[in-house]
Amino acid sequence: MDGAVRQVIEQSNHDAFSGRVSFGAEIGSLMMVGVESYLVDYRTGTATYYMPDDQTCALSVVIPVMTIPRLFDKPALIKVIRNAQSGVIKYPDFVAQSMAAGCVGYIVWITGQQTTYLGRKGVAYTELFLGAN
């Protein structure tokens, strides 16, 4: 992977996890360097970014120390998503609150304009990007 691309990914990751940028700004940065999708796994504390040529960039991320409930509370998760979209909460709070709703991680499909949130037992919830059809 090109060093400049990796640097943009690392900076985008740092800015998101520190609450400095919005989801839209993060996606914009990643799109500019060609990231196709990325997976955030709360249980392993990793974010893996995928390029169209199947190269990857795996980074460690700081995740709150908490037990993720076995129940996937979809209404609570949707509320957390809406609060993040409207700017009521920043990304660090989004992570903690989505974990509390039973989310073990999520995959952002940049080229598909959607995010799939994952729960235990194979349950999932997919949210289209705002404005996506």
C-alpha angles and dihedrals in degrees: 000000000000112000093230091053091049090049091054090048092049093048092046090050092049093047093049097046091047091051094243097125138035124246089254093053091048092051090048092054092047093047091053091062095041103255108167100192143335137211124213112198111193093190095058097031093234139128117200121195121203127207125203090252090056095253112142139203115203118193133181115240133193111249125182114260103245141120112258109225119244090229116084103217101200096181091051091047092050089051090052090049092050091048090052093046092051094046095246089125133025125228098270089057090044090057094050094043095045089050089051087054090058099263113147094185144312143231122223114209100200094180090044093045095228143100125217116205115205131214134183118281092036097288116147142177122205122205122190117224112261107274094016119128 
